[in-house]
Amino acid sequence: NPDATENQENNVEKSQYAPDINTPVDELFTINFKNNGGKFIYCSTMEEAHENFENILAENDWFESEAQCFDSRLFYLLDENKLNYTDTKNPKFFFSFCENLIADEGSILFSSSQLKQFKPNELPTNMIVFATTSQMVISKGDGLRVIKNKHEKDYPTNITTIKYFEEEKEQDFLHYGSCHKNLYLLLLEDL
């Protein structure tokens, strides 16, 4: 009976975690990222990104302190704000780009291109991540495909996501083995 099959399909309960297929990827990322405790700052221009970076420094009193940063493309922002990033002993924050933004879980995908050999728990708790809207993908699988396509020869190692952006009052099993980060995302519109 074809009607019976159709009724069964219509009665399938939708998981509360399943993304609504009509939700745009940027909106889905924003909702999930904020639910995970991330601080999200949208920037429509590079000038706005610089200004927001300085606002984060001011808010946390991080001017003229130490930062951990491995990407020379970001050094000029640290120089402009008198932040030391060479030979740091006690960095206040980690400053980096990322591989991708994963919408369905509101996480940020990194690799050795950004983190070198460090595990997330070996990096400062405070992080400022610079990303663009074109780096948003639906799932971790999509993010891994992007990395694979981008790096045909020197495939990066240490591929990991950071997903929890506030300290849990009680450690539940979902957070077991993961470390939280006080993370600011400077998201530049580039589409």
HELIX and SHEET records of a PDB file:
HELIX    1   1 PRO A    2  ASN A   10  1                                   9    
HELIX    2   2 VAL A   25  ASN A   35  1                                  11    
HELIX    3   3 MET A   46  ASN A   60  1                                  15    
HELIX    4   4 SER A   72  LEU A   74  5                                   3    
HELIX    5   5 PHE A   75  GLU A   80  1                                   6    
HELIX    6   6 SER A  112  LEU A  115  1                                   4    
HELIX    7   7 PRO A  120  GLU A  122  5                                   3    
HELIX    8   8 THR A  133  GLN A  135  5                                   3    
HELIX    9   9 LYS A  140  LYS A  150  1                                  11    
HELIX   10  10 PHE A  173  HIS A  175  5                                   3    
SHEET    1   A 5 LYS A  39  CYS A  43  0                                        
SHEET    2   A 5 ASN A 182  LEU A 188  1                                        
SHEET    3   A 5 ASN A 126  THR A 132  1                                        
SHEET    4   A 5 PHE A  93  SER A  96  1                                        
SHEET    5   A 5 ALA A  67  GLN A  68  1                                        
SHEET    1   B 4 MET A 136  VAL A 137  0                                        
SHEET    2   B 4 ASN A 100  ILE A 102  1                                        
SHEET    3   B 4 SER A 107  PHE A 110 -1                                        
SHEET    4   B 4 THR A 160  ILE A 162 -1                                        
END                                                                             
